Amino acid sequence: MNVPLLLSQFLDRAVSLYGDKKAIFSEDRALTYSELNERVNRLSDGLRKLGVCKGDRIAYLAPNSVEMLEGFYGVFQVGGVMVPLNIRLKPDDYLFILNHSESKVLFVDQDLYHLIQPIKDQLESVQHIIVHYKEDSLDEISYDEWLSQLSAETFKREELDENDVCSLLYTSGTTGNPKGVMLTHRNNYLHALSTMHHLRVSDEDVLLHVLPMFHVNGWGSPFYYTANGASQVCLRKRPLRLFLTRWKNIKSVSCIWLQLC
């Protein structure tokens, strides 16, 4: 029997084996894998109701937040292609990437919205902008309000092949325009298996997401730490020192790449 290697299977495993484990921590929130899965189902339901179809590009401009983490799995369930945007670029860079990728929906964090506002009227394919942690003054869709109105029931996933593209990643720091690189479910799945074997990831690990999730999908960490039921800490903007003070009782913290600015 030939079973396609699809990234959604990693969250399925976490829900099946570690569903009641409080494993996703962010600010004052703590979610179990089952609760994360419900949010993912709501996101997928919302994307489908917005008209997102298999192969459509969904862009994310966000820090290492819970919303960014659940975005991967929510987008994959509808057969969409995740387009993570480097949060350190200029508005003109986002204009090029969003138009070149033909992204249909853009999720953006409130603190980064000012980078999109100057080029909003020049976006050619983006039909909806949804804001994480939206302030009332913005004339955009509030992510939390939108998500709360959607179904948490098991989502009927798009039929996918492991060779379908799931990530479209753009370069930065070059002299010309950013270049897009396509990765398939199979690419990311096999990378996840090899990396988690090398790092010996287990359900006893705690991952502090320090490597940006926009950088090569966080080097795959949202996939293989989820697959192993590890705990994951998403810091949207809180300083690392405060995190270490609060979480001093955590047994171990596994990081792939730790950059202190």
N, C-alpha and C positions, 0 to 999 in steps of 0.2 A: 504493500500500500504506500503510495507516494503522498506524503502530507506536506503541503506548502509551508515554507518557513516564513511565518508572518509575525510581526512584532506584537500584535494584539495578544498573542498567546502568552506573552510574559506577564501581562497584568492578569490574565485568566488564571495563571498558576498562582500568583500571589493571592488572589481572591479565594481560590480553592483551598490553599494550604494555610494562609495567614489572614483570612478575611476579617477576623475580630481583633487583630493586632493593631494597636495604635502605632502607626509607623510613619505618618507624614506630618511633620511639625513645621509650623510657620507662624512667627509672631506668637499670638495667644491661641492659635488653633492647633488641634491635634486630630487627625483623621485616621480611621482604620482603612485598610485596603478596600473593604467593602464600601465604605463611604466615599473613598476616592473613585471607585468604579461607578457609583451612582452619579457622581458629578460628571464623569466622562460620558456616561450614557445621556445625561441631559445635554451636554455640549454637542454630541453627535446628533441628537434629535433636533437641536436648534439649527445646526448647520444644514441638515437635510431640509428643514422647513424654509431656510433661506435660499434653497435651490442649489446647494452645493452637490455636485455629481462626482463620480469617479474621475480622477485625473485633475480636478480643479485645484488651483494653488491657494493655500491659506497662509497668510503671513502673520508672524508674531514679532512685535517689538516690545520685549519685556525682560526684566531682570530674572534672577533665579527664584521665581515665585511658584506657589502651588498652581496658579493659573497656567503658567508656562509648562509645568510638568504634565498636568492633565491634558494640555493641548495636544501633545504628541498622540496620545491614545484616542482622544476624541476625533482628531482629524483622520487618523488611520482607519477608524471604524467605518467612515463614510467613503473610504477609498481616495481621500484627498491627499495632497502633497504638501508637506510642512515646509514653509519657507521662513526659517529663523533669521532675524535681522540683527546685525551687530549694533549694539546700543551706543557705540562710540563714533558713528558716522555723522555726516552732514545731511541736511534736508535734501540737497540735490542728489546725493547717493541713494537715498531712499526712493526718490522719484524715479531714478533710473531702474533700480532693482524691482520695484513694484510694477512698473510698466513693462519691463522686459520679461518678468516672470508671469505676467498677466494674472497677478493675484486677484482673487474675487472678493475675499474678505480679509480685513486687517484687524487684528487684535493688538491693542497698544495700552501700555501702562499709563496711568494718569501722569506720572512724573516725567514721561517721555513724549507726551502728546505735543509739546511745544515744537518738537522736531518734525512732526507731520503737518501741523497747522499751516506752515507757509506754502506747502506744496499740495495741499488737499485738493484744490480746484484743478490741478493739472493731472490728477490720477486718472488714467484712461480705463482701467478694468475694475478697480475696486468699487464694489457696489454697497458695501456695508463696512462701517468702522465701529468697533465695539471696544469700550474702554474699561480696563480693569481699575478698580478703586476710583471710579468716576466721581468728580465733584459736580455739584448741581449746576454750576455755571456753564458747563459744556453742553453743546447741542449735539450729543452723540448718544448711542445706546449704552446703558449701564450694564456691565457684564453680570453683576450679581442679581439685578432685577430680572434681566433676560433669562438667566439660568434658572431662577426660581420658578418660572412659569412653564418649564419644560419637563418632559417625562424622564423619570429615573428608572423606568422599566428596562429589562434587557433589550438592547438595541439589535435590530435585524441588520447585520453588517453587509456591506457590499461584498460581492464575490471577487476575490483577488487572487492573483498569481504571485508567487514569490519574486518574480522578476519585474513586477510593477514598481514604478518609481514611487518612493514614499518621502524623500527629502530632496529639496533643491537648495543647495548651500552656495552662497556667494563669497567670493574673495574680497579682501579689502587691503588697502595700503599699497596698491599697485599704481603705476603711472597712468594707466588707461581706465576704462570703465570696469566695474566688477565683473568677474566671470562666474557663471553658474555651473555647479557640478551636481550631477544627478546621482543619487544613491537609491538602490532598490531595497525592498524588504530583506531579500537574501543577503545583500551586502552588509546591512546593519545587523542582521541576525547572527551571521557567522562571526562578525567582528565582536559582537557581544559575548558569544560563547568562548572565543579565544581569550578575550580580555578577562572575563570573570574567572577563567581557569588560571590564568597567570597571576591574578591578584588574590586568588583563593577566596572569593567573595562568599559569605555565608549569611544566614538569617540572624546571626549575632552581631553583624556589623552595623555601624551607624555612619552614614555618608552625609557629610556637610557639603552641599553643592556650592563649591567655590569656583571651579572651572565653569565659565558661562555656558549655559545650555544652548546659546546661539552658536557656540564654537563647535562645529562638527557634532551637533546634537549632544553637547556636553561630553564629547568623546564616548558617547554611548552609555554613560552612567545611568540615565533614566530608564534604560532597558535592562541591563543585567543586575542592577541592585534591586529593581522591582521584581525581576524573575526569581530572585533568591529570597524575597520577603524581608530584605534588610530595612532598617529605619532610615528615613531620608529627611534631612533638615533643609528647608528652603528659606534663605534669608533675602528678603526683598531689598532691604537697605540698611539693616541693623549692623553696626560695627561688629567685627569678629570678637573683639575683647568682651563685649557685653554678652555675646552668645556663650563664650567659654565660661563666663561667670555664672550664667544661668544654668547651663547644662554641665556643670562640673562633675555630676554623678554619672555621666555617660561613660561606659566602660572603655570604648575606643572610637576613634573617628578615622574613617578611611577617606583619603582624598587622593585623586589621581594627580592633580597638579595644583599646588597651593601658591598663589601669587598674593603677596601682601603689598598693597599700594600705600 
